[in-house]
Amino acid sequence: MSNLELGAVLFALMMALIVARMPIAISMFVSGALGFGMLAGWQPLLSLMADAPYSRVANHELTVIPLFVLMGQFAANGSISSALYTAARAWVGHFRGGLAMATIGGCAAFGAICGSSIATGATMAAIAMPEMRRFGYSGALTTGVLAAGGTLGILIPPSIILVIYAILTEQSLVHLFLAAMIPGIIATAGYGIAVWAYVRVRPAAGPAAGRVDWSDRFRSLNAIWPVVVIFGAVVGGIYLGVFTPTEGAAVGAAATGCLSWAVGGMRFDGFKAALLETAKITGMIFLILIGAEFYSSFLALSQLPQTLAEWIGELGFSPFAVLLIIVGLYLVLGCVMDALAMILVTVPVFLPVMLALDFGLSPEAVIIWFGIIVLCVVEVGLITPPIGINVYVINSMARGVSMTDSFKGIVPFFLSDLVRIGIIIAFPITTTWLAGVA
């Protein structure tokens, strides 16, 4: 069996294990270790097993992960989300579908300090869902907008998935954060347009709420300025070189913790819960990174990515046709895999293919552009059946709403996602301009 055939067989084995609900870390380790042993020998595999786990996680750059996770946990355990939603509701709640639009705005703002899709969706659901149901919003629109809005947590910086991608591709985290800004704005605006279109077709699904006085509208802004300051300090400080990404994450975590304590939403129990959840999530991510180390070592020996890139080049497809095929594969994989799994499994395979094609961009620009495209497609997977983990989480919090209705409510946001992906593919400048690469 050739190296290419072995690589294809073990890739299929890993996918089968993932579909069978085997933890992604174990799936990557099994296929990677088996392939590495068959190609390099079992003694080198034992040496790799002795060294790789420590060398993979004993990296100062990885400390940014638990710090950003802790920042999100502090935000989730505080009352920050309530202030953000209240402010958005004061400004747009009196429009038809306004509470749903306020939910999108609240999710976008909360995602700027959270970085987690599930945490963003679940936290905003606890605040926005009772309000939307009180005003007679349909179950489909209520759960659909919360599930879709939650996905903004992994797109708008700081994003844990972007941190993983930066480490995986050895790219500047600052450039990736900046590259995600415009797509994040497009996503938020697109979801707002999707709500507007939905209530135009079904007016009863999103009745207007009461109008808020102008004085109360401006007063509501007083509660959200600390969030703006934290976001500006973290992203702006990193971009201006005031501190490193790790230091920025530490500043963000400390500031968010103090803010959550000050507004009264987090006390000792919440602080303890945030620390424990951070430890669990960090341990899971690091275990996946260790599994990915074995899988990447096997791929390097098998030459599968390079061979695949050469084969695609010989087919004569245009670069954008190849990119569309890859995006299509991601959309399919998103139906059965979670976000982090897709990033770690596919990027080592597909990125060499992208770098071998001529898009008229520098290699750095291609890596950043492709990363944002992948992030957007991964976002779609969070609301796509049969996995659609965001939909399941939100639906579990919505009594009396069927899963069928929740997935129906996702449709306009799914279409908005496809339009956004098309815009980013057609106009790479939407990701490269702020990042300063070309």
C-alpha positions as a Markdown table, in Angstrom:
| # | Residue | x | y | z |
|---|---|---|---|---|
| 1 | Met | 0.0 | 0.0 | 0.0 |
| 2 | Ser | 1.4 | 3.4 | -1.0 |
| 3 | Asn | 1.7 | 6.3 | 1.4 |
| 4 | Leu | -1.1 | 8.1 | -0.4 |
| 5 | Glu | -3.4 | 5.1 | -0.2 |
| 6 | Leu | -2.5 | 4.6 | 3.5 |
| 7 | Gly | -3.2 | 8.3 | 4.2 |
| 8 | Ala | -6.6 | 8.0 | 2.5 |
| 9 | Val | -7.6 | 4.8 | 4.3 |
| 10 | Leu | -6.6 | 6.2 | 7.7 |
| 11 | Phe | -8.3 | 9.5 | 7.0 |
| 12 | Ala | -11.5 | 7.5 | 6.3 |
| 13 | Leu | -10.9 | 5.6 | 9.5 |
| 14 | Met | -10.7 | 8.8 | 11.5 |
| 15 | Met | -13.9 | 10.1 | 9.9 |
| 16 | Ala | -15.7 | 6.9 | 10.7 |
| 17 | Leu | -14.6 | 7.1 | 14.3 |
| 18 | Ile | -15.8 | 10.7 | 14.6 |
| 19 | Val | -19.1 | 9.9 | 13.0 |
| 20 | Ala | -19.4 | 7.0 | 15.5 |
| 21 | Arg | -19.1 | 9.7 | 18.2 |
| 22 | Met | -15.6 | 8.7 | 19.3 |
| 23 | Pro | -14.0 | 11.8 | 20.9 |
| 24 | Ile | -12.1 | 13.8 | 18.3 |
| 25 | Ala | -8.8 | 13.6 | 20.3 |
| 26 | Ile | -8.9 | 9.8 | 20.4 |
| 27 | Ser | -10.0 | 9.5 | 16.8 |
| 28 | Met | -7.0 | 11.7 | 15.7 |
| 29 | Phe | -4.6 | 9.9 | 17.9 |
| 30 | Val | -5.6 | 6.4 | 16.8 |
| 31 | Ser | -5.4 | 7.2 | 13.1 |
| 32 | Gly | -2.3 | 9.3 | 13.4 |
| 33 | Ala | -0.4 | 6.9 | 15.7 |
| 34 | Leu | -1.3 | 3.9 | 13.6 |
| 35 | Gly | -0.2 | 5.6 | 10.4 |
| 36 | Phe | 3.0 | 7.0 | 11.9 |
| 37 | Gly | 3.9 | 3.5 | 13.2 |
| 38 | Met | 3.3 | 1.9 | 9.9 |
| 39 | Leu | 5.4 | 4.5 | 8.0 |
| 40 | Ala | 8.2 | 5.3 | 10.4 |
| 41 | Gly | 8.3 | 2.2 | 12.6 |
| 42 | Trp | 6.9 | 1.4 | 16.1 |
| 43 | Gln | 10.0 | 2.4 | 18.0 |
| 44 | Pro | 9.9 | 6.0 | 16.6 |
| 45 | Leu | 6.2 | 6.0 | 17.4 |
| 46 | Leu | 7.0 | 5.2 | 21.1 |
| 47 | Ser | 9.6 | 8.1 | 21.1 |
| 48 | Leu | 6.9 | 10.4 | 19.6 |
| 49 | Met | 4.5 | 9.3 | 22.3 |
| 50 | Ala | 7.0 | 10.2 | 25.0 |
| 51 | Asp | 7.8 | 13.6 | 23.6 |
| 52 | Ala | 4.8 | 14.9 | 21.6 |
| 53 | Pro | 2.3 | 15.4 | 24.4 |
| 54 | Tyr | 4.6 | 17.7 | 26.4 |
| 55 | Ser | 6.2 | 19.5 | 23.5 |
| 56 | Arg | 2.7 | 20.2 | 22.0 |
| 57 | Val | 1.2 | 21.9 | 25.1 |
| 58 | Ala | 4.4 | 23.3 | 26.8 |
| 59 | Asn | 4.1 | 26.4 | 24.6 |
| 60 | His | 3.8 | 29.9 | 26.0 |
| 61 | Glu | 1.5 | 30.9 | 23.1 |
| 62 | Leu | -1.1 | 28.4 | 24.2 |
| 63 | Thr | -1.6 | 30.3 | 27.5 |
| 64 | Val | -3.8 | 32.6 | 25.5 |
| 65 | Ile | -6.4 | 29.8 | 25.2 |
| 66 | Pro | -7.3 | 29.4 | 28.9 |
| 67 | Leu | -7.2 | 33.2 | 29.4 |
| 68 | Phe | -9.7 | 33.8 | 26.6 |
| 69 | Val | -11.8 | 30.9 | 27.8 |
| 70 | Leu | -11.8 | 32.4 | 31.3 |
| 71 | Met | -12.8 | 35.8 | 29.9 |
| 72 | Gly | -15.8 | 34.2 | 28.3 |
| 73 | Gln | -16.7 | 32.3 | 31.4 |
| 74 | Phe | -16.6 | 35.5 | 33.5 |
| 75 | Ala | -18.9 | 37.2 | 31.0 |
| 76 | Ala | -21.3 | 34.2 | 31.0 |
| 77 | Asn | -21.5 | 34.1 | 34.8 |
| 78 | Gly | -22.1 | 37.8 | 35.1 |
| 79 | Ser | -25.0 | 40.1 | 34.2 |
| 80 | Ile | -23.2 | 41.6 | 31.2 |
| 81 | Ser | -25.5 | 40.0 | 28.7 |
| 82 | Ser | -28.6 | 41.5 | 30.3 |
| 83 | Ala | -27.3 | 45.0 | 29.9 |
| 84 | Leu | -26.3 | 44.4 | 26.3 |
| 85 | Tyr | -29.7 | 43.0 | 25.4 |
| 86 | Thr | -31.5 | 45.8 | 27.3 |
| 87 | Ala | -29.7 | 48.4 | 25.4 |
| 88 | Ala | -30.3 | 46.8 | 22.0 |
| 89 | Arg | -34.0 | 46.2 | 22.9 |
| 90 | Ala | -34.4 | 49.9 | 23.8 |
| 91 | Trp | -33.2 | 51.1 | 20.4 |
| 92 | Val | -34.9 | 48.6 | 18.0 |
| 93 | Gly | -37.5 | 46.7 | 20.1 |
| 94 | His | -40.4 | 48.8 | 18.9 |
| 95 | Phe | -39.9 | 47.7 | 15.3 |
| 96 | Arg | -41.6 | 44.5 | 14.0 |
| 97 | Gly | -39.1 | 41.8 | 14.7 |
| 98 | Gly | -37.2 | 44.3 | 16.8 |
| 99 | Leu | -36.7 | 42.0 | 19.8 |
| 100 | Ala | -35.1 | 39.4 | 17.4 |
| 101 | Met | -32.9 | 42.1 | 16.0 |
| 102 | Ala | -32.0 | 43.2 | 19.5 |
| 103 | Thr | -31.0 | 39.6 | 20.2 |
| 104 | Ile | -28.7 | 39.6 | 17.2 |
| 105 | Gly | -27.1 | 42.8 | 18.4 |
| 106 | Gly | -26.8 | 41.5 | 22.0 |
| 107 | Cys | -25.2 | 38.3 | 20.7 |
| 108 | Ala | -22.7 | 40.2 | 18.6 |
| 109 | Ala | -21.7 | 42.5 | 21.5 |
| 110 | Phe | -21.5 | 39.6 | 24.0 |
| 111 | Gly | -19.5 | 37.5 | 21.5 |
| 112 | Ala | -16.9 | 40.3 | 21.5 |
| 113 | Ile | -16.0 | 39.4 | 25.0 |
| 114 | Cys | -17.0 | 35.7 | 25.1 |
| 115 | Gly | -15.5 | 33.9 | 22.1 |
| 116 | Ser | -17.8 | 30.8 | 22.5 |
| 117 | Ser | -20.8 | 30.0 | 20.4 |
| 118 | Ile | -22.6 | 27.8 | 22.8 |
| 119 | Ala | -22.0 | 30.2 | 25.7 |
| 120 | Thr | -23.2 | 33.2 | 23.7 |
| 121 | Gly | -26.3 | 31.5 | 22.5 |
| 122 | Ala | -27.3 | 29.9 | 25.9 |
| 123 | Thr | -26.5 | 33.1 | 27.9 |
| 124 | Met | -28.5 | 35.3 | 25.6 |
| 125 | Ala | -31.3 | 32.8 | 25.5 |
| 126 | Ala | -31.8 | 33.1 | 29.2 |
| 127 | Ile | -32.3 | 36.9 | 28.8 |
| 128 | Ala | -34.0 | 37.3 | 25.4 |
| 129 | Met | -36.2 | 34.2 | 25.2 |
| 130 | Pro | -38.7 | 35.1 | 28.0 |
| 131 | Glu | -39.0 | 38.6 | 26.5 |
| 132 | Met | -39.7 | 37.4 | 23.0 |
| 133 | Arg | -42.2 | 34.8 | 24.2 |
| 134 | Arg | -44.0 | 37.4 | 26.3 |
| 135 | Phe | -44.6 | 39.5 | 23.2 |
| 136 | Gly | -45.9 | 36.6 | 21.2 |
| 137 | Tyr | -42.9 | 35.8 | 19.0 |
| 138 | Ser | -43.1 | 32.4 | 17.3 |
| 139 | Gly | -41.1 | 29.5 | 18.6 |
| 140 | Ala | -39.4 | 29.1 | 15.3 |
| 141 | Leu | -38.1 | 32.7 | 15.1 |
| 142 | Thr | -37.2 | 32.8 | 18.8 |
| 143 | Thr | -35.1 | 29.7 | 18.8 |
| 144 | Gly | -33.8 | 30.3 | 15.2 |
| 145 | Val | -32.5 | 33.8 | 16.0 |
| 146 | Leu | -30.9 | 32.6 | 19.3 |
| 147 | Ala | -29.1 | 29.6 | 17.7 |
| 148 | Ala | -27.9 | 31.7 | 14.7 |
| 149 | Gly | -26.9 | 34.7 | 16.9 |
| 150 | Gly | -24.9 | 32.4 | 19.1 |
| 151 | Thr | -22.6 | 31.6 | 16.2 |
| 152 | Leu | -21.3 | 35.1 | 16.2 |
| 153 | Gly | -19.4 | 34.2 | 19.3 |
| 154 | Ile | -16.8 | 32.3 | 17.3 |
| 155 | Leu | -16.5 | 34.8 | 14.5 |
| 156 | Ile | -16.2 | 38.2 | 16.3 |
| 157 | Pro | -12.9 | 38.5 | 18.1 |
| 158 | Pro | -11.7 | 37.2 | 20.5 |
| 159 | Ser | -12.5 | 33.8 | 19.1 |
| 160 | Ile | -11.1 | 30.5 | 20.5 |
| 161 | Ile | -11.3 | 28.9 | 17.1 |
| 162 | Leu | -9.3 | 31.8 | 15.6 |
| 163 | Val | -6.7 | 31.3 | 18.3 |
| 164 | Ile | -6.4 | 27.6 | 17.4 |
| 165 | Tyr | -6.2 | 28.4 | 13.7 |
| 166 | Ala | -3.5 | 31.0 | 14.3 |
| 167 | Ile | -1.4 | 28.5 | 16.3 |
| 168 | Leu | -2.1 | 25.7 | 13.7 |
| 169 | Thr | -0.9 | 27.9 | 10.8 |
| 170 | Glu | 1.7 | 29.9 | 12.7 |
| 171 | Gln | 0.0 | 33.2 | 11.7 |
| 172 | Ser | -0.3 | 36.4 | 13.6 |
| 173 | Leu | -3.3 | 36.4 | 15.9 |
| 174 | Val | -3.6 | 40.1 | 15.5 |
| 175 | His | -4.0 | 39.8 | 11.8 |
| 176 | Leu | -6.6 | 37.1 | 12.1 |
| 177 | Phe | -8.6 | 39.1 | 14.7 |
| 178 | Leu | -8.5 | 42.1 | 12.4 |
| 179 | Ala | -9.4 | 40.0 | 9.4 |
| 180 | Ala | -12.6 | 38.8 | 11.2 |
| 181 | Met | -13.9 | 42.3 | 11.9 |
| 182 | Ile | -15.6 | 43.1 | 8.6 |
| 183 | Pro | -17.0 | 39.5 | 8.1 |
| 184 | Gly | -18.4 | 39.9 | 11.7 |
| 185 | Ile | -20.1 | 43.1 | 10.8 |
| 186 | Ile | -21.5 | 41.6 | 7.6 |
| 187 | Ala | -22.7 | 38.6 | 9.6 |
| 188 | Thr | -24.5 | 40.8 | 12.1 |
| 189 | Ala | -26.1 | 42.9 | 9.4 |
| 190 | Gly | -27.1 | 39.9 | 7.4 |
| 191 | Tyr | -28.8 | 38.3 | 10.3 |
| 192 | Gly | -30.7 | 41.6 | 10.9 |
| 193 | Ile | -31.8 | 41.6 | 7.3 |
| 194 | Ala | -32.9 | 37.9 | 7.6 |
| 195 | Val | -35.1 | 38.9 | 10.6 |
| 196 | Trp | -36.6 | 41.8 | 8.6 |
| 197 | Ala | -37.4 | 39.5 | 5.7 |
| 198 | Tyr | -38.8 | 36.8 | 8.0 |
| 199 | Val | -41.3 | 39.2 | 9.6 |
| 200 | Arg | -42.2 | 40.7 | 6.3 |
| 201 | Val | -43.4 | 37.2 | 5.1 |
| 202 | Arg | -44.8 | 36.2 | 8.5 |
| 203 | Pro | -45.8 | 39.4 | 10.4 |
| 204 | Ala | -47.3 | 37.5 | 13.3 |
| 205 | Ala | -44.0 | 35.7 | 14.0 |
| 206 | Gly | -42.4 | 38.9 | 15.4 |
| 207 | Pro | -44.8 | 41.6 | 16.8 |
| 208 | Ala | -43.4 | 45.0 | 17.7 |
| 209 | Ala | -42.7 | 45.6 | 21.4 |
| 210 | Gly | -43.4 | 48.8 | 23.3 |
| 211 | Arg | -41.5 | 52.0 | 22.4 |
| 212 | Val | -38.9 | 53.2 | 24.8 |
| 213 | Asp | -38.4 | 56.9 | 25.6 |
| 214 | Trp | -35.3 | 58.6 | 24.1 |
| 215 | Ser | -34.0 | 59.4 | 27.6 |
| 216 | Asp | -34.2 | 55.7 | 28.5 |
| 217 | Arg | -32.5 | 54.7 | 25.3 |
| 218 | Phe | -29.5 | 56.9 | 26.0 |
| 219 | Arg | -29.5 | 55.8 | 29.6 |
| 220 | Ser | -29.2 | 52.2 | 28.5 |
| 221 | Leu | -25.9 | 53.0 | 26.8 |
| 222 | Asn | -24.4 | 53.8 | 30.2 |
| 223 | Ala | -24.4 | 50.1 | 31.0 |
| 224 | Ile | -22.6 | 48.9 | 27.9 |
| 225 | Trp | -19.6 | 51.3 | 27.7 |
| 226 | Pro | -17.4 | 49.0 | 29.9 |
| 227 | Val | -17.9 | 46.2 | 27.3 |
| 228 | Val | -16.7 | 48.6 | 24.5 |
| 229 | Val | -13.7 | 49.6 | 26.7 |
| 230 | Ile | -12.8 | 46.0 | 27.3 |
| 231 | Phe | -13.1 | 45.0 | 23.7 |
| 232 | Gly | -11.1 | 48.1 | 22.6 |
| 233 | Ala | -8.4 | 47.4 | 25.2 |
| 234 | Val | -8.0 | 43.8 | 24.2 |
| 235 | Val | -8.0 | 44.1 | 20.4 |
| 236 | Gly | -6.7 | 47.6 | 20.2 |
| 237 | Gly | -3.9 | 47.0 | 22.7 |
| 238 | Ile | -2.8 | 43.9 | 20.9 |
| 239 | Tyr | -2.9 | 45.6 | 17.5 |
| 240 | Leu | -1.0 | 48.7 | 18.7 |
| 241 | Gly | 1.7 | 46.5 | 20.3 |
| 242 | Val | 0.9 | 47.7 | 23.8 |
| 243 | Phe | 0.9 | 44.1 | 24.9 |
| 244 | Thr | 1.2 | 40.6 | 23.4 |
| 245 | Pro | -1.9 | 38.5 | 22.6 |
| 246 | Thr | -1.3 | 36.5 | 25.9 |
| 247 | Glu | -1.1 | 39.8 | 27.9 |
| 248 | Gly | -4.2 | 41.1 | 26.1 |
| 249 | Ala | -6.1 | 38.0 | 27.0 |
| 250 | Ala | -5.0 | 38.4 | 30.6 |
| 251 | Val | -6.1 | 42.0 | 30.7 |
| 252 | Gly | -9.4 | 41.0 | 29.1 |
| 253 | Ala | -10.0 | 38.2 | 31.6 |
| 254 | Ala | -9.2 | 40.4 | 34.6 |
| 255 | Ala | -11.3 | 43.3 | 33.3 |
| 256 | Thr | -14.3 | 41.1 | 32.5 |
| 257 | Gly | -14.0 | 39.4 | 35.9 |
| 258 | Cys | -14.0 | 42.7 | 37.7 |
| 259 | Leu | -16.9 | 44.0 | 35.6 |
| 260 | Ser | -19.0 | 40.8 | 36.2 |
| 261 | Trp | -18.3 | 41.2 | 39.9 |
| 262 | Ala | -19.1 | 45.0 | 39.9 |
| 263 | Val | -22.5 | 44.6 | 38.2 |
| 264 | Gly | -23.6 | 42.1 | 40.7 |
| 265 | Gly | -24.0 | 39.1 | 38.5 |
| 266 | Met | -21.1 | 37.0 | 39.8 |
| 267 | Arg | -20.1 | 36.1 | 43.3 |
| 268 | Phe | -17.9 | 33.4 | 44.7 |
| 269 | Asp | -20.1 | 30.5 | 43.4 |
| 270 | Gly | -20.0 | 32.1 | 39.9 |
| 271 | Phe | -16.3 | 32.7 | 40.2 |
| 272 | Lys | -15.7 | 29.1 | 41.2 |
| 273 | Ala | -17.9 | 27.8 | 38.4 |
| 274 | Ala | -16.0 | 29.9 | 35.9 |
| 275 | Leu | -12.6 | 28.5 | 37.0 |
| 276 | Leu | -13.9 | 24.9 | 36.9 |
| 277 | Glu | -15.4 | 25.3 | 33.5 |
| 278 | Thr | -12.3 | 27.0 | 32.2 |
| 279 | Ala | -10.2 | 24.1 | 33.4 |
| 280 | Lys | -12.6 | 21.5 | 31.7 |
| 281 | Ile | -12.6 | 23.4 | 28.4 |
| 282 | Thr | -8.9 | 24.0 | 28.4 |
| 283 | Gly | -8.2 | 20.3 | 29.2 |
| 284 | Met | -10.4 | 19.2 | 26.3 |
| 285 | Ile | -8.7 | 21.6 | 23.9 |
| 286 | Phe | -5.2 | 20.6 | 24.9 |
| 287 | Leu | -6.1 | 16.9 | 24.6 |
| 288 | Ile | -7.4 | 17.6 | 21.1 |
| 289 | Leu | -4.2 | 19.4 | 20.2 |
| 290 | Ile | -2.1 | 16.4 | 21.4 |
| 291 | Gly | -4.2 | 14.1 | 19.2 |
| 292 | Ala | -3.7 | 16.6 | 16.3 |
| 293 | Glu | 0.0 | 16.4 | 16.8 |
| 294 | Phe | 0.1 | 12.7 | 16.1 |
| 295 | Tyr | -2.3 | 13.1 | 13.1 |
| 296 | Ser | -0.1 | 16.0 | 11.7 |
| 297 | Ser | 3.1 | 13.9 | 12.1 |
| 298 | Phe | 1.5 | 11.1 | 10.1 |
| 299 | Leu | 0.3 | 13.5 | 7.4 |
| 300 | Ala | 3.8 | 14.9 | 7.1 |
| 301 | Leu | 5.2 | 11.4 | 6.5 |
| 302 | Ser | 2.5 | 10.3 | 4.1 |
| 303 | Gln | 2.8 | 13.4 | 1.9 |
| 304 | Leu | -1.0 | 13.3 | 1.5 |
| 305 | Pro | -1.6 | 17.1 | 1.5 |
| 306 | Gln | 1.2 | 17.7 | -1.0 |
| 307 | Thr | 0.1 | 14.8 | -3.3 |
| 308 | Leu | -3.5 | 16.0 | -3.1 |
| 309 | Ala | -2.4 | 19.6 | -4.1 |
| 310 | Glu | -0.5 | 18.2 | -7.1 |
| 311 | Trp | -3.4 | 16.0 | -8.2 |
| 312 | Ile | -5.8 | 18.9 | -8.0 |
| 313 | Gly | -3.4 | 21.1 | -10.0 |
| 314 | Glu | -3.3 | 18.5 | -12.7 |
| 315 | Leu | -7.1 | 18.4 | -13.1 |
| 316 | Gly | -7.0 | 21.9 | -14.5 |
| 317 | Phe | -9.8 | 23.4 | -12.4 |
| 318 | Ser | -9.7 | 27.1 | -11.7 |
| 319 | Pro | -8.6 | 28.2 | -8.2 |
| 320 | Phe | -12.0 | 29.5 | -7.3 |
| 321 | Ala | -13.6 | 26.2 | -8.5 |
| 322 | Val | -11.3 | 24.3 | -6.2 |
| 323 | Leu | -12.2 | 26.6 | -3.3 |
| 324 | Leu | -15.9 | 26.1 | -3.9 |
| 325 | Ile | -15.4 | 22.3 | -3.9 |
| 326 | Ile | -13.6 | 22.7 | -0.5 |
| 327 | Val | -16.3 | 24.9 | 0.9 |
| 328 | Gly | -18.9 | 22.3 | -0.2 |
| 329 | Leu | -17.0 | 19.6 | 1.6 |
| 330 | Tyr | -16.9 | 21.7 | 4.7 |
| 331 | Leu | -20.7 | 22.2 | 4.5 |
| 332 | Val | -21.1 | 18.5 | 4.4 |
| 333 | Leu | -18.6 | 17.8 | 7.2 |
| 334 | Gly | -20.4 | 20.4 | 9.3 |
| 335 | Cys | -23.4 | 18.2 | 9.4 |
| 336 | Val | -21.5 | 15.5 | 11.4 |
| 337 | Met | -18.5 | 17.3 | 13.0 |
| 338 | Asp | -18.1 | 20.1 | 15.5 |
| 339 | Ala | -16.2 | 23.3 | 14.8 |
| 340 | Leu | -12.9 | 22.5 | 16.5 |
| 341 | Ala | -12.8 | 19.0 | 15.0 |
| 342 | Met | -13.2 | 20.4 | 11.4 |
| 343 | Ile | -10.4 | 22.9 | 11.9 |
| 344 | Leu | -7.9 | 20.5 | 13.3 |
| 345 | Val | -8.8 | 17.6 | 10.9 |
| 346 | Thr | -9.1 | 19.5 | 7.6 |
| 347 | Val | -6.8 | 22.5 | 7.7 |
| 348 | Pro | -3.6 | 20.4 | 7.5 |
| 349 | Val | -5.0 | 18.7 | 4.4 |
| 350 | Phe | -6.7 | 21.6 | 2.6 |
| 351 | Leu | -4.4 | 24.5 | 3.3 |
| 352 | Pro | -1.5 | 23.2 | 1.2 |
| 353 | Val | -4.0 | 22.8 | -1.6 |
| 354 | Met | -5.0 | 26.5 | -1.2 |
| 355 | Leu | -1.3 | 27.6 | -1.1 |
| 356 | Ala | -0.6 | 25.7 | -4.3 |
| 357 | Leu | -3.3 | 27.7 | -6.2 |
| 358 | Asp | -2.9 | 31.2 | -7.7 |
| 359 | Phe | -5.5 | 33.6 | -6.3 |
| 360 | Gly | -3.3 | 36.7 | -6.9 |
| 361 | Leu | -2.6 | 36.9 | -3.2 |
| 362 | Ser | 0.5 | 36.5 | -1.1 |
| 363 | Pro | 0.8 | 33.2 | 0.9 |
| 364 | Glu | 0.0 | 35.0 | 4.2 |
| 365 | Ala | -3.1 | 36.6 | 2.7 |
| 366 | Val | -4.3 | 33.3 | 1.4 |
| 367 | Ile | -3.9 | 31.7 | 4.8 |
| 368 | Ile | -5.8 | 34.5 | 6.5 |
| 369 | Trp | -8.5 | 34.7 | 3.9 |
| 370 | Phe | -9.0 | 30.9 | 3.9 |
| 371 | Gly | -9.1 | 30.9 | 7.7 |
| 372 | Ile | -12.0 | 33.3 | 7.8 |
| 373 | Ile | -13.8 | 31.4 | 5.1 |
| 374 | Val | -13.4 | 28.2 | 7.1 |
| 375 | Leu | -14.5 | 30.0 | 10.2 |
| 376 | Cys | -17.7 | 31.2 | 8.5 |
| 377 | Val | -18.4 | 27.7 | 7.1 |
| 378 | Val | -17.8 | 26.1 | 10.5 |
| 379 | Glu | -20.3 | 28.6 | 11.8 |
| 380 | Val | -22.9 | 27.2 | 9.4 |
| 381 | Gly | -22.2 | 23.7 | 10.8 |
| 382 | Leu | -23.4 | 24.9 | 14.2 |
| 383 | Ile | -26.9 | 25.3 | 13.0 |
| 384 | Thr | -27.0 | 22.6 | 10.3 |
| 385 | Pro | -28.8 | 19.3 | 11.0 |
| 386 | Pro | -28.3 | 16.5 | 12.1 |
| 387 | Ile | -25.7 | 17.9 | 14.5 |
| 388 | Gly | -26.5 | 21.7 | 14.7 |
| 389 | Ile | -25.4 | 21.8 | 18.3 |
| 390 | Asn | -26.5 | 25.4 | 18.8 |
| 391 | Val | -30.0 | 24.5 | 17.7 |
| 392 | Tyr | -30.1 | 21.6 | 20.2 |
| 393 | Val | -28.9 | 23.7 | 23.0 |
| 394 | Ile | -31.4 | 26.5 | 22.4 |
| 395 | Asn | -34.3 | 24.1 | 21.7 |
| 396 | Ser | -33.6 | 22.4 | 25.0 |
| 397 | Met | -34.2 | 25.7 | 26.7 |
| 398 | Ala | -37.5 | 26.4 | 24.8 |
| 399 | Arg | -40.3 | 24.4 | 26.3 |
| 400 | Gly | -43.1 | 23.7 | 23.8 |
| 401 | Val | -41.1 | 24.3 | 20.7 |
| 402 | Ser | -40.4 | 21.3 | 18.5 |
| 403 | Met | -37.0 | 20.6 | 17.0 |
| 404 | Thr | -38.6 | 20.8 | 13.6 |
| 405 | Asp | -39.8 | 24.3 | 14.3 |
| 406 | Ser | -36.3 | 25.3 | 15.5 |
| 407 | Phe | -34.7 | 24.1 | 12.3 |
| 408 | Lys | -37.3 | 25.8 | 10.3 |
| 409 | Gly | -36.5 | 29.0 | 12.1 |
| 410 | Ile | -32.8 | 28.6 | 11.1 |
| 411 | Val | -33.5 | 28.7 | 7.3 |
| 412 | Pro | -33.3 | 32.5 | 6.8 |
| 413 | Phe | -30.1 | 32.7 | 8.8 |
| 414 | Phe | -28.6 | 29.8 | 6.9 |
| 415 | Leu | -29.3 | 31.5 | 3.6 |
| 416 | Ser | -27.8 | 34.7 | 5.0 |
| 417 | Asp | -24.7 | 32.7 | 5.9 |
| 418 | Leu | -24.4 | 31.4 | 2.4 |
| 419 | Val | -24.6 | 34.9 | 1.0 |
| 420 | Arg | -21.9 | 36.1 | 3.4 |
| 421 | Ile | -19.6 | 33.2 | 2.4 |
| 422 | Gly | -20.1 | 34.1 | -1.2 |
| 423 | Ile | -19.2 | 37.8 | -0.6 |
| 424 | Ile | -16.0 | 36.8 | 1.3 |
| 425 | Ile | -15.0 | 34.4 | -1.5 |
| 426 | Ala | -15.7 | 36.9 | -4.3 |
| 427 | Phe | -14.0 | 39.8 | -2.4 |
| 428 | Pro | -11.0 | 38.7 | -0.4 |
| 429 | Ile | -10.4 | 42.3 | 0.5 |
| 430 | Thr | -13.1 | 42.0 | 3.1 |
| 431 | Thr | -10.7 | 39.9 | 5.2 |
| 432 | Thr | -7.3 | 41.2 | 4.1 |
| 433 | Trp | -7.8 | 45.0 | 4.2 |
| 434 | Leu | -7.9 | 45.5 | 8.0 |
| 435 | Ala | -5.2 | 42.8 | 8.4 |
| 436 | Gly | -2.9 | 44.8 | 6.2 |
| 437 | Val | -2.0 | 41.9 | 3.9 |
| 438 | Ala | -2.4 | 41.5 | 0.2 |
